[in-house]
Amino acid sequence: MTTAGYTLETAQQALAPQPFSQLIGARLTAYTESDVEITIDVTERLHQQHGSVHGGVIAYAADNALAFAATTKLGKGMVTAGLNINFLRPARGSLLIARATVLHTTGRQAVCRCEIYTMNPGRDRDHVATVTGTIVRSSHSTTSAQV
């Protein structure tokens, strides 16, 4: 499906070369006009000292999912202007899922929401964080920080 920004395949190609995305194994698994999903297989190297997924990994997943969600309505060249994370419970599981949607757009910015879940084999998903963010059209030429 084509949206204002990418197709699923071209969005995956935009995420793939990001060094941090490669480091943690992030994958763009959904890209539609209604939602964007980034998944990360949770390994021990992504844990903090108490055994749950580090908050920085959760913030990374939300940041990218929010920015890609904004591209579905406003096109390419979007960057995060700000985000707010509410951690609901420790992120323990084998898969981290960041699912983002657009709440409102203007000509230059989008306000988006991202729900973060973890999955464990044989169990329901756990809702671990809710994130809202403002994503804006960059006034600079395309860089690796933009989606």
N, C-alpha and C positions, 0 to 999 in steps of 0.2 A: 504494500500500500504506500502511496506517495502522500506526503504531507507538505507543509510549507517549507520544511527544512531538508529532510532526507527521506530516503526509503530505509527500511530496516538494514539492508545490506550496506548502504553508504554511511549510515549512522554507525554501524559496527566498524567500518573502516576508519571513521573519525576517532572512535574510542581506542581502537587497537594500538596505535603508535604512542599513546601517552605512556611515558616510562613508569609512572606510579601504578597505572592500570595494569600494566604488564607485571610489575612486581607482586601485586596482590592477586592477580588472576581474575580481574573483573571482566564480565561479559555483558553486552547489551543483548537481552533476550526478548524484548518486546519494544516496538516503536510504532504506535498508531496515533490517530488523531485524538484518542481519548486517554491514552496512558503510555508511559515509558517504564521499562523495567530493567534494572541492572542486578545481576546476581554475582555472588562471590562465594566460592567454596571456602569454608572456614577451616583454616589449619592452625596449629599451635602458634605459628609465628605471627598470627594476627591477634593473639590474646594479650591482655594486660596481666598484671601480677596476680589477679584474683581468678583467672581462668575464663573470663568472658571476653568477647570481642572488644578490642580497644575502641574508645569513643572516636578517635581520629579516623578509623576505618569506616565507622558508621557515618561520620561527617563527610568523608570523601564520597561514599556511595550516594548519599543524599544530594550533595553538591552537583555531581555529574548527572544524576537522574533529573533534578530540577532544571538544569541548564538544557538538557536534551528535550525535556517536556516543553520548555519555552520555544524551542525551534519548531515544534509541530504547529505553532500558531504564527510565529514571527519570522521564521527563516533562520538561516545560519548567521554566525557572528555574535552569539550571545555570551555574556559573562555574568557571573553572580555578583550582585551588588550587596547582598546581605542575606543571612539566613538565621533562623532561630530553631534550636534543637531542644526538644523535651524528651529526655530519656525516661522510659516508662518502667523498664526492668532490665536486669543484666541480659546481654545478648549471648545466649548459649545455644549452640546448635551446629549442625554440619553445613548449613547453607544460609547465607545472608541475602535477603531480597529487599531491594529498594524500588518501590513503585510510586511514580510521580504523575501528577495531573496538573493541568492549568486551571486556576480558579478565576482569573481575570486578566485581560490584556488591554493595553492602550497601544498606540502606534509604535512605542519604543520599549515598553517593558511588559513583563508578565509577573503576576503573583501566582506562585505554585505551591502545592503541598506534596509532601513525600511521606509515605508510611514505610517504616522499616520493620521487617519480620525476620525471624530465624525459623528454620525448619529442622526437625529431627526425624530420622527414620521411624515410622510407625506412630508418630504423634502429630497433632495439629500444629499449625504454625503459632509462634508466639509473637505478639505485637510488642516490639522493644523500643520504638521511638517514633515520634511524629515531628516532622520538620516543615517549616514554611520558609519560603525564600522569595526574594525579588530578583528577577533576572532582567538584565538590560541589554540593549543592542550596543555593541562596542563602537566607539567612534574611531578606533584605531584599525590598522590593517590586521588581517587574520594572523593570529599567533597560536601556538600550541595550547594556550590557556583558554582559547575560545572553542565553542562547539557550534 
